[in-house]
Amino acid sequence: MTEDRLCLHHVPSSRSFRVLWMLAELGMTPEIELYAIPDGSLRTTDFLEKSPAGRVPALEIDGQVIFESGAILEYLAETRPEAALGRAPGQTERVDYLQWMHFAETQASILANLNLQHVFLRDPSTKSPTVLKIEAARLARTLDVIERAVTERDWLLAGGFSAADIMLGFNLYAAPFFVRLDPYPAVRDYIDRIEARPAHAKARLMDGPQAFYSRDFYPWDS
């Protein structure tokens, strides 16, 4: 790895999309090394040296390797403050910013459980309808929180778009596969604003096609 290498280790439509989008917002275009979840490429010795849990993202930047999407976004926001995508200690919105950054992972963990049950279990008969019902309800409650937050403003923070919108906005690509968005008009408008951002569109073009979902919707009782 060289000091000036910028390389994202990436699975399309995974959490590493957050990093791809954040880099696009910063006007930075990385090299991309692609991986696939089923083929064992995330379990090689070389990749595990970059991300010890064997998960994307891992980002080579500034002569180091950083894993965990939240850590990467916070690092990028703090080391490129001119983009105003973070909220520094002492700023009025600092606490709200941190809460949304971490709430995004609370929601993402629910989505991960739903993905596991609906998409990644090799034997569909092992799915638990009880778990699916509980997790779909939990996901709906997190959407209730977002609905209230973006009903009267464009972004999660009153001060404008931030890395928190990237952390959480990524989740809203997957959420509609498991919870209908009809009761969430503000969330739908929020998604429209996200998708209208040029950096988001650029990141989607670099992302590659998703290989997770074969259906438009996965009801908990299917």
Backbone as CSV, one residue per row, in Angstrom:
resi,resn,N_x,N_y,N_z,CA_x,CA_y,CA_z,C_x,C_y,C_z
1,MET,0.846,-1.191,0.000,0.000,0.000,0.000,0.880,1.239,0.000
2,THR,0.563,2.181,-0.865,1.320,3.423,-0.937,0.577,4.524,-0.190
3,GLU,1.330,5.583,0.146,0.750,6.686,0.915,-0.419,7.340,0.191
4,ASP,-0.349,7.382,-1.131,-1.373,8.107,-1.875,-2.446,7.191,-2.463
5,ARG,-2.446,5.910,-2.086,-3.454,5.009,-2.642,-4.810,5.261,-1.981
6,LEU,-5.835,5.322,-2.817,-7.212,5.425,-2.340,-7.965,4.247,-2.944
7,CYS,-8.240,3.253,-2.129,-8.838,2.011,-2.638,-9.939,1.544,-1.699
8,LEU,-11.108,1.310,-2.262,-12.243,0.805,-1.496,-12.446,-0.672,-1.804
9,HIS,-12.446,-1.481,-0.767,-12.764,-2.903,-0.876,-14.273,-3.018,-0.680
10,HIS,-14.968,-3.537,-1.691,-16.381,-3.223,-1.878,-17.192,-4.428,-2.348
11,VAL,-18.385,-4.545,-1.792,-19.429,-5.439,-2.308,-20.596,-4.554,-2.736
12,PRO,-21.061,-4.653,-3.974,-22.157,-3.785,-4.424,-23.383,-3.884,-3.507
13,SER,-23.971,-2.736,-3.229,-25.203,-2.612,-2.434,-25.035,-3.034,-0.981
14,SER,-23.813,-3.132,-0.526,-23.554,-3.436,0.879,-23.234,-2.150,1.627
15,ARG,-22.868,-2.280,2.923,-22.519,-1.100,3.710,-21.380,-0.295,3.085
16,SER,-20.551,-0.937,2.268,-19.448,-0.195,1.656,-19.949,0.871,0.681
17,PHE,-21.231,0.785,0.287,-21.780,1.861,-0.544,-21.747,3.190,0.189
18,ARG,-21.907,3.155,1.508,-21.831,4.397,2.280,-20.507,5.121,2.002
19,VAL,-19.434,4.365,1.976,-18.114,4.958,1.769,-17.986,5.475,0.342
20,LEU,-18.478,4.691,-0.606,-18.440,5.119,-2.005,-19.186,6.434,-2.176
21,TRP,-20.340,6.549,-1.555,-21.144,7.778,-1.629,-20.443,8.936,-0.925
22,MET,-19.899,8.678,0.262,-19.197,9.734,0.993,-18.016,10.260,0.175
23,LEU,-17.264,9.367,-0.429,-16.134,9.793,-1.254,-16.617,10.635,-2.432
24,ALA,-17.736,10.235,-3.029,-18.287,11.011,-4.143,-18.688,12.409,-3.690
25,GLU,-19.266,12.516,-2.496,-19.623,13.835,-1.962,-18.385,14.699,-1.763
26,LEU,-17.258,14.057,-1.493,-16.012,14.779,-1.270,-15.242,15.024,-2.565
27,GLY,-15.778,14.548,-3.681,-15.099,14.704,-4.952,-13.908,13.781,-5.114
28,MET,-13.924,12.635,-4.424,-12.819,11.684,-4.451,-13.280,10.402,-5.148
29,THR,-12.485,9.913,-6.073,-12.826,8.704,-6.815,-11.818,7.606,-6.478
30,PRO,-12.250,6.549,-5.803,-11.304,5.513,-5.395,-11.099,4.445,-6.467
31,GLU,-9.994,3.730,-6.355,-9.937,2.412,-6.981,-10.962,1.543,-6.252
32,ILE,-11.521,0.583,-6.957,-12.488,-0.309,-6.322,-12.048,-1.756,-6.530
33,GLU,-11.913,-2.473,-5.436,-11.675,-3.912,-5.503,-12.970,-4.601,-5.090
34,LEU,-13.529,-5.369,-6.020,-14.834,-5.987,-5.801,-14.703,-7.365,-5.157
35,TYR,-15.665,-7.663,-4.297,-15.763,-8.956,-3.624,-17.205,-9.433,-3.743
36,ALA,-17.406,-10.712,-3.460,-18.754,-11.274,-3.427,-18.897,-12.092,-2.144
37,ILE,-20.040,-11.992,-1.520,-20.237,-12.665,-0.238,-20.133,-14.182,-0.358
38,PRO,-20.710,-14.831,-1.399,-20.716,-16.303,-1.398,-19.418,-16.962,-1.841
39,ASP,-18.490,-16.238,-2.451,-17.371,-16.918,-3.117,-16.125,-17.097,-2.258
40,GLY,-16.178,-16.683,-1.005,-15.040,-16.866,-0.119,-13.996,-15.778,-0.191
41,SER,-14.171,-14.797,-1.064,-13.142,-13.765,-1.238,-12.982,-12.881,-0.001
42,LEU,-14.012,-12.805,0.833,-13.923,-12.004,2.053,-13.214,-12.745,3.182
43,ARG,-12.881,-14.018,2.953,-12.243,-14.821,3.994,-10.780,-15.133,3.689
44,THR,-10.242,-14.518,2.659,-8.833,-14.756,2.346,-7.939,-14.080,3.395
45,THR,-6.741,-14.608,3.543,-5.800,-14.033,4.507,-5.527,-12.573,4.207
46,ASP,-5.380,-12.257,2.926,-5.079,-10.879,2.546,-6.194,-9.937,2.956
47,PHE,-7.454,-10.333,2.711,-8.539,-9.427,3.073,-8.722,-9.355,4.586
48,LEU,-8.556,-10.467,5.286,-8.727,-10.454,6.738,-7.678,-9.577,7.425
49,GLU,-6.549,-9.357,6.772,-5.570,-8.418,7.317,-6.078,-6.980,7.227
50,LYS,-6.969,-6.737,6.276,-7.539,-5.389,6.122,-8.799,-5.218,6.954
51,SER,-9.607,-6.256,7.060,-10.868,-6.196,7.804,-11.008,-7.501,8.587
52,PRO,-10.645,-7.520,9.846,-10.526,-8.781,10.585,-11.819,-9.568,10.736
53,ALA,-12.967,-8.911,10.598,-14.237,-9.637,10.663,-14.629,-10.220,9.305
54,GLY,-13.835,-9.935,8.274,-14.141,-10.448,6.942,-15.367,-9.814,6.327
55,ARG,-15.507,-8.504,6.550,-16.662,-7.793,6.022,-16.203,-6.493,5.368
56,VAL,-16.966,-6.061,4.373,-16.705,-4.747,3.783,-17.507,-3.705,4.562
57,PRO,-17.033,-2.452,4.506,-15.931,-1.927,3.708,-14.591,-2.010,4.428
58,ALA,-13.550,-1.907,3.613,-12.222,-1.536,4.097,-11.725,-0.472,3.123
59,LEU,-11.164,0.580,3.660,-10.715,1.693,2.821,-9.231,1.937,3.058
60,GLU,-8.454,1.870,1.982,-7.056,2.270,2.024,-6.994,3.760,1.704
61,ILE,-6.497,4.529,2.658,-6.468,5.987,2.506,-5.413,6.573,3.431
62,ASP,-4.734,7.586,2.972,-3.771,8.300,3.804,-2.737,7.355,4.424
63,GLY,-2.350,6.322,3.665,-1.324,5.405,4.134,-1.762,4.441,5.212
64,GLN,-3.060,4.217,5.348,-3.575,3.300,6.364,-4.803,2.592,5.825
65,VAL,-5.250,1.579,6.545,-6.476,0.876,6.197,-7.465,1.057,7.335
66,ILE,-8.681,1.487,6.996,-9.740,1.671,7.985,-10.889,0.748,7.612
67,PHE,-11.424,0.031,8.589,-12.627,-0.757,8.367,-13.728,-0.242,9.288
68,GLU,-14.951,-0.656,9.026,-16.185,-0.190,9.665,-16.653,1.114,9.016
69,SER,-17.825,1.053,8.403,-18.308,2.187,7.616,-18.483,3.447,8.457
70,GLY,-18.984,3.298,9.673,-19.175,4.477,10.514,-17.857,5.150,10.853
71,ALA,-16.858,4.352,11.184,-15.537,4.907,11.495,-14.953,5.610,10.277
72,ILE,-15.132,5.006,9.103,-14.599,5.609,7.878,-15.263,6.953,7.605
73,LEU,-16.595,6.999,7.730,-17.290,8.254,7.459,-16.898,9.332,8.465
74,GLU,-16.775,8.964,9.731,-16.368,9.963,10.717,-14.951,10.458,10.429
75,TYR,-14.052,9.547,10.054,-12.684,9.942,9.724,-12.672,10.897,8.532
76,LEU,-13.409,10.550,7.492,-13.437,11.400,6.305,-14.023,12.778,6.628
77,ALA,-15.075,12.804,7.423,-15.686,14.088,7.781,-14.731,14.948,8.596
78,GLU,-13.989,14.310,9.503,-13.108,15.069,10.392,-11.817,15.502,9.704
79,THR,-11.343,14.719,8.734,-10.088,15.073,8.059,-10.319,15.922,6.817
80,ARG,-11.558,16.043,6.393,-11.913,16.919,5.265,-13.019,17.877,5.713
81,PRO,-12.761,18.697,6.743,-13.819,19.517,7.341,-14.377,20.575,6.400
82,GLU,-13.647,20.895,5.350,-14.123,21.919,4.422,-15.428,21.516,3.745
83,ALA,-15.723,20.211,3.707,-16.964,19.739,3.091,-18.168,19.882,4.013
84,ALA,-17.927,20.151,5.288,-18.992,20.362,6.285,-19.950,19.179,6.370
85,LEU,-19.418,17.961,6.237,-20.260,16.770,6.334,-20.296,16.186,7.746
86,GLY,-19.474,16.701,8.641,-19.495,16.271,10.030,-19.973,17.393,10.931
87,ARG,-20.008,17.108,12.218,-20.312,18.121,13.226,-19.276,17.946,14.328
88,ALA,-18.403,18.918,14.460,-17.251,18.805,15.349,-17.663,18.958,16.813
89,PRO,-16.832,18.450,17.731,-17.094,18.684,19.154,-17.280,20.169,19.436
90,GLY,-18.301,20.463,20.204,-18.601,21.853,20.529,-19.652,22.474,19.642
91,GLN,-19.891,21.889,18.463,-20.941,22.412,17.599,-22.315,22.030,18.148
92,THR,-23.292,22.888,17.889,-24.630,22.699,18.446,-25.227,21.349,18.077
93,GLU,-24.987,20.892,16.852,-25.631,19.668,16.380,-24.797,18.405,16.622
94,ARG,-23.720,18.531,17.390,-22.816,17.389,17.584,-23.539,16.163,18.142
95,VAL,-24.329,16.327,19.171,-24.990,15.168,19.792,-25.980,14.536,18.828
96,ASP,-26.807,15.357,18.172,-27.766,14.807,17.209,-27.049,14.082,16.074
97,TYR,-25.950,14.649,15.623,-25.156,14.018,14.561,-24.674,12.632,14.992
98,LEU,-24.093,12.540,16.175,-23.595,11.249,16.656,-24.733,10.250,16.855
99,GLN,-25.852,10.742,17.383,-26.982,9.823,17.590,-27.479,9.247,16.273
100,TRP,-27.604,10.085,15.231,-28.062,9.579,13.940,-27.034,8.634,13.318
101,MET,-25.758,8.931,13.470,-24.730,8.046,12.937,-24.862,6.641,13.530
102,HIS,-25.135,6.578,14.814,-25.206,5.276,15.470,-26.595,4.646,15.364
103,PHE,-27.624,5.470,15.302,-28.961,4.945,15.037,-28.993,4.222,13.691
104,ALA,-28.230,4.720,12.737,-28.169,4.075,11.425,-27.712,2.634,11.542
105,GLU,-26.781,2.364,12.460,-26.326,0.979,12.628,-27.336,0.141,13.407
106,THR,-28.097,0.749,14.300,-29.199,0.025,14.940,-30.176,-0.463,13.878
107,GLN,-30.548,0.442,12.970,-31.460,0.060,11.895,-30.814,-0.965,10.966
108,ALA,-29.529,-0.774,10.673,-28.836,-1.698,9.767,-28.758,-3.105,10.350
109,SER,-28.658,-3.226,11.664,-28.604,-4.560,12.272,-29.938,-5.288,12.104
110,ILE,-31.036,-4.537,12.140,-32.347,-5.134,11.879,-32.419,-5.609,10.432
111,LEU,-31.961,-4.770,9.527,-31.949,-5.143,8.110,-31.062,-6.360,7.877
112,ALA,-29.945,-6.445,8.592,-29.060,-7.606,8.441,-29.769,-8.884,8.861
113,ASN,-30.546,-8.817,9.939,-31.298,-9.995,10.371,-32.351,-10.392,9.345
114,LEU,-33.020,-9.404,8.783,-34.017,-9.695,7.751,-33.348,-10.255,6.494
115,ASN,-32.220,-9.697,6.120,-31.484,-10.239,4.975,-31.083,-11.694,5.220
116,LEU,-30.599,-11.972,6.415,-30.180,-13.337,6.729,-31.342,-14.302,6.578
117,GLN,-32.478,-13.939,7.161,-33.633,-14.840,7.143,-34.224,-14.984,5.738
118,HIS,-34.368,-13.879,5.042,-35.055,-13.909,3.748,-34.148,-14.300,2.582
119,VAL,-32.891,-13.898,2.649,-32.046,-13.960,1.459,-30.917,-14.979,1.573
120,PHE,-30.277,-15.054,2.730,-29.023,-15.797,2.803,-29.144,-17.202,3.384
121,LEU,-30.252,-17.543,4.022,-30.401,-18.919,4.502,-30.526,-19.856,3.304
122,ARG,-29.679,-20.856,3.263,-29.696,-21.752,2.106,-30.943,-22.634,2.089
123,ASP,-31.443,-22.963,3.268,-32.646,-23.787,3.359,-33.804,-22.897,3.811
124,PRO,-34.696,-22.494,2.893,-35.782,-21.572,3.261,-36.672,-22.095,4.385
125,SER,-36.716,-23.402,4.567,-37.587,-23.961,5.605,-37.095,-23.620,7.007
126,THR,-35.850,-23.148,7.120,-35.327,-22.798,8.440,-35.680,-21.377,8.852
127,LYS,-36.347,-20.627,7.983,-36.772,-19.274,8.355,-37.735,-19.325,9.531
128,SER,-37.639,-18.332,10.380,-38.538,-18.245,11.529,-39.568,-17.144,11.290
129,PRO,-40.848,-17.485,11.089,-41.865,-16.445,10.927,-41.936,-15.501,12.128
130,THR,-41.670,-16.023,13.319,-41.705,-15.179,14.516,-40.617,-14.129,14.463
131,VAL,-39.400,-14.552,14.124,-38.290,-13.600,14.018,-38.576,-12.573,12.930
132,LEU,-39.090,-13.039,11.787,-39.373,-12.129,10.682,-40.423,-11.092,11.076
133,LYS,-41.453,-11.523,11.774,-42.504,-10.590,12.197,-41.949,-9.557,13.177
134,ILE,-41.153,-10.016,14.143,-40.579,-9.108,15.133,-39.646,-8.104,14.470
135,GLU,-38.777,-8.595,13.582,-37.803,-7.696,12.966,-38.468,-6.712,12.006
136,ALA,-39.497,-7.146,11.284,-40.219,-6.214,10.407,-40.888,-5.116,11.238
137,ALA,-41.428,-5.482,12.403,-42.047,-4.479,13.280,-40.990,-3.516,13.828
138,ARG,-39.828,-4.051,14.174,-38.741,-3.188,14.654,-38.290,-2.226,13.557
139,LEU,-38.194,-2.734,12.348,-37.807,-1.866,11.241,-38.832,-0.753,11.044
140,ALA,-40.117,-1.099,11.135,-41.165,-0.093,10.990,-41.037,0.993,12.061
141,ARG,-40.671,0.605,13.274,-40.520,1.605,14.333,-39.359,2.550,14.037
142,THR,-38.293,2.024,13.442,-37.193,2.931,13.088,-37.616,3.892,11.972
143,LEU,-38.468,3.436,11.082,-38.979,4.327,10.033,-39.892,5.394,10.625
144,ASP,-40.629,5.052,11.678,-41.438,6.058,12.376,-40.558,7.212,12.866
145,VAL,-39.386,6.859,13.409,-38.462,7.865,13.932,-37.979,8.788,12.806
146,ILE,-37.624,8.192,11.678,-37.137,8.989,10.546,-38.252,9.851,9.978
147,GLU,-39.456,9.298,9.902,-40.599,10.054,9.386,-40.786,11.349,10.169
148,ARG,-40.714,11.237,11.494,-40.879,12.438,12.321,-39.734,13.420,12.083
149,ALA,-38.531,12.909,11.895,-37.361,13.785,11.770,-37.366,14.587,10.486
150,VAL,-37.831,13.973,9.396,-37.715,14.659,8.094,-39.054,15.203,7.602
151,THR,-40.044,15.262,8.471,-41.334,15.822,8.078,-41.239,17.319,7.836
152,GLU,-40.443,18.007,8.644,-40.385,19.465,8.547,-39.032,19.984,8.099
153,ARG,-38.119,19.113,7.723,-36.826,19.566,7.190,-36.318,18.568,6.157
154,ASP,-35.390,19.031,5.335,-34.924,18.206,4.226,-34.018,17.072,4.671
155,TRP,-33.188,17.324,5.700,-32.181,16.354,6.118,-32.314,16.062,7.603
156,LEU,-31.554,15.114,8.088,-31.695,14.706,9.483,-31.358,15.831,10.450
157,LEU,-30.412,16.667,10.067,-30.003,17.793,10.914,-30.512,19.096,10.323
158,ALA,-30.938,20.001,11.183,-31.458,21.287,10.715,-30.400,22.072,9.953
159,GLY,-29.125,21.833,10.286,-28.050,22.562,9.621,-27.730,22.089,8.228
160,GLY,-28.372,21.026,7.781,-28.174,20.582,6.411,-27.604,19.187,6.294
161,PHE,-27.383,18.776,5.063,-26.906,17.438,4.730,-25.587,17.139,5.445
162,SER,-25.463,15.885,5.917,-24.259,15.488,6.643,-23.974,14.015,6.408
163,ALA,-22.856,13.566,6.968,-22.507,12.147,6.880,-23.574,11.273,7.529
164,ALA,-24.341,11.818,8.466,-25.424,11.042,9.078,-26.475,10.657,8.042
165,ASP,-26.734,11.539,7.087,-27.681,11.208,6.018,-27.127,10.096,5.131
166,ILE,-25.816,10.043,4.983,-25.211,8.964,4.200,-25.311,7.657,4.963
167,MET,-24.973,7.668,6.242,-25.054,6.449,7.056,-26.460,5.878,7.035
168,LEU,-27.442,6.726,7.274,-28.816,6.242,7.382,-29.490,6.124,6.023
169,GLY,-29.159,7.032,5.110,-29.791,6.997,3.800,-29.517,5.720,3.057
170,PHE,-28.334,5.138,3.250,-28.024,3.851,2.628,-29.042,2.785,3.025
171,ASN,-29.450,2.778,4.292,-30.387,1.762,4.771,-31.717,1.810,4.031
172,LEU,-32.088,3.000,3.573,-33.398,3.174,2.966,-33.477,2.599,1.564
173,TYR,-32.356,2.115,1.054,-32.395,1.325,-0.178,-32.987,-0.054,0.119
174,ALA,-32.617,-0.644,1.251,-33.048,-2.005,1.587,-34.386,-2.054,2.313
175,ALA,-34.682,-1.034,3.102,-35.890,-1.080,3.946,-37.167,-1.400,3.176
176,PRO,-37.379,-0.841,1.963,-38.644,-1.114,1.266,-38.825,-2.563,0.799
177,PHE,-37.781,-3.361,0.878,-37.950,-4.781,0.566,-38.694,-5.506,1.683
178,PHE,-38.766,-4.888,2.874,-39.322,-5.578,4.031,-40.488,-4.843,4.696
179,VAL,-40.587,-3.530,4.487,-41.682,-2.735,5.054,-42.198,-1.817,3.954
180,ARG,-43.510,-1.827,3.742,-44.101,-0.928,2.753,-43.937,0.518,3.199
181,LEU,-43.591,1.387,2.265,-43.364,2.789,2.603,-44.593,3.670,2.419
182,ASP,-45.739,3.086,2.074,-46.953,3.889,1.895,-47.273,4.773,3.101
183,PRO,-47.102,4.287,4.344,-47.435,5.147,5.498,-46.377,6.194,5.813
184,TYR,-45.340,6.299,4.996,-44.207,7.165,5.323,-43.938,8.167,4.193
185,PRO,-44.827,9.123,3.985,-44.632,10.067,2.875,-43.375,10.912,3.031
186,ALA,-43.040,11.304,4.244,-41.840,12.121,4.433,-40.573,11.310,4.152
187,VAL,-40.586,10.047,4.520,-39.444,9.182,4.210,-39.298,9.019,2.702
188,ARG,-40.428,8.857,2.009,-40.357,8.719,0.552,-39.786,9.981,-0.092
189,ASP,-40.198,11.140,0.405,-39.655,12.398,-0.109,-38.165,12.522,0.211
190,TYR,-37.790,12.070,1.390,-36.381,12.079,1.805,-35.548,11.205,0.857
191,ILE,-36.047,10.041,0.520,-35.352,9.163,-0.429,-35.215,9.858,-1.780
192,ASP,-36.263,10.548,-2.204,-36.193,11.281,-3.483,-35.086,12.335,-3.438
193,ARG,-34.971,13.033,-2.307,-33.920,14.051,-2.191,-32.535,13.410,-2.220
194,ILE,-32.410,12.273,-1.555,-31.140,11.546,-1.574,-30.765,11.172,-3.005
195,GLU,-31.717,10.586,-3.719,-31.426,10.088,-5.063,-31.185,11.224,-6.053
196,ALA,-31.624,12.425,-5.712,-31.392,13.579,-6.580,-30.000,14.181,-6.407
197,ARG,-29.276,13.754,-5.397,-27.935,14.297,-5.180,-26.986,13.756,-6.254
198,PRO,-26.254,14.622,-6.931,-25.336,14.149,-7.970,-24.309,13.144,-7.462
199,ALA,-23.826,13.332,-6.238,-22.834,12.406,-5.700,-23.434,11.021,-5.469
200,HIS,-24.683,10.982,-5.060,-25.353,9.684,-4.883,-25.482,8.989,-6.226
201,ALA,-25.895,9.721,-7.248,-26.024,9.128,-8.580,-24.674,8.626,-9.086
202,LYS,-23.613,9.398,-8.853,-22.274,8.976,-9.271,-21.871,7.696,-8.544
203,ALA,-22.144,7.641,-7.245,-21.789,6.449,-6.467,-22.562,5.237,-6.945
204,ARG,-23.832,5.408,-7.290,-24.625,4.282,-7.784,-24.045,3.736,-9.086
205,LEU,-23.569,4.622,-9.940,-22.967,4.166,-11.188,-21.701,3.358,-10.914
206,MET,-20.932,3.750,-9.916,-19.710,3.022,-9.567,-19.988,1.751,-8.775
207,ASP,-21.162,1.692,-8.165,-21.489,0.620,-7.225,-21.555,-0.744,-7.889
208,GLY,-22.237,-0.830,-9.014,-22.458,-2.124,-9.648,-23.814,-2.680,-9.260
209,PRO,-24.309,-3.664,-10.001,-25.643,-4.209,-9.755,-25.704,-5.006,-8.453
210,GLN,-26.838,-4.890,-7.763,-27.010,-5.647,-6.526,-27.335,-7.100,-6.863
211,ALA,-26.839,-8.006,-6.040,-27.076,-9.433,-6.274,-27.772,-10.077,-5.089
212,PHE,-28.376,-9.247,-4.210,-29.000,-9.780,-3.006,-30.458,-10.184,-3.223
213,TYR,-31.240,-9.255,-3.781,-32.688,-9.404,-3.757,-33.211,-9.892,-5.102
214,SER,-33.981,-10.947,-5.068,-34.581,-11.492,-6.286,-36.067,-11.168,-6.364
215,ARG,-36.613,-10.542,-5.316,-38.026,-10.182,-5.272,-38.137,-8.697,-4.950
216,ASP,-39.285,-8.126,-5.285,-39.519,-6.713,-4.971,-39.892,-6.495,-3.520
217,PHE,-40.467,-7.528,-2.879,-40.894,-7.383,-1.493,-40.903,-8.758,-0.834
218,TYR,-40.517,-8.777,0.461,-40.444,-10.019,1.235,-41.348,-9.896,2.469
219,PRO,-42.601,-10.338,2.377,-43.480,-10.273,3.553,-43.017,-11.238,4.632
220,TRP,-43.254,-10.871,5.870,-42.749,-11.700,6.974,-43.414,-13.066,7.025
221,ASP,-44.640,-13.163,6.490,-45.369,-14.434,6.596,-45.319,-15.250,5.328
222,SER,-44.354,-14.929,4.433,-44.278,-15.689,3.182,-43.519,-16.992,3.388
